[in-house]
């Protein structure tokens, strides 16, 4: 081995004059395409380009022939059922955020996934409604169709569904236009701090919007600037009307869901399928009825028969 002090780096290269360099490395004349050339290349048609466009518009035609059914179908079915159960329950909750009947949350949870199966390009995401979108739609619905108008429950729900459907259709047109113009590159310029702040603010909005359901009180849904402040004001002014049964039931359910989620994460290598605790808590109405009865016996509140009958309703 050569000692470090005797190590040398030798660079051997020819010495050029300006004339010799120009002679050996002659300048290449490149043709710069004009806008007309780009338009001709974009609108030109060939067999290979037609196939590429078809696969872009319908990605299922490219990945389905290469799908390994024997190796992947079981795992995909397990993950699909798990994700589907969570999406259905989230759809029910997000429908309340959008101020429309809960049944429309099922539509929003099912049809986007069905369409994305044919037109989607990512295998790692589950499309559907999410809290921020539901809150934004709910703000428009509450602004145009407030609860203070003189209308029956059926008419009020029909008006709200009409407004929510109109907003969704218009937003879809805008998104389609932005997709055709390929404006998605703007996301590159969104900093991590901006995304984190937006996510944190969305979580706070969702929490505040759910407080009235957790406490079991009835308040209006204001819209516009500082709407969250007015919601908190109404909640604190009516805090003495809190339904203890709803509050305790909500706390117990949140604790159970949190504990089971942690167990799923810790023992995910041993569990063949994550425990669908959301579905279990929704379906175990007898368990919820028992909780309400126990709390009723403790606090001697006679008006909780309505809560028990509502939980018992199938």
ABEGO torsion letter per residue (X at the ends): XBBAAABBBBBBBBBBBAAAAAAABBBBBBBBBBAAAAAAAAABBBAAAAAAAAAAABAAAAAAAABBAAAAAAAAAAAAAAAAAAAAAAAAAAAAAAGBBAAAAAAAAAAAAAAAAAABABAABBBEBBAAAAAAAAAAAAAABBAABBBBAAAAAAAAAAAAAAAAAAAAAAAAAAAAAGAAAAAAABBAAAAAAAAAAAAAAAAAAAAAAAAGBBBBBBBEBGAAAAAAAAAAAAAAABBAAAAAAAAAAAAAAAAAAAAAAAAAAABABBBBAAAAAAABAAAAAAAAAAAAAAAGBAAAAAAAAAAABX
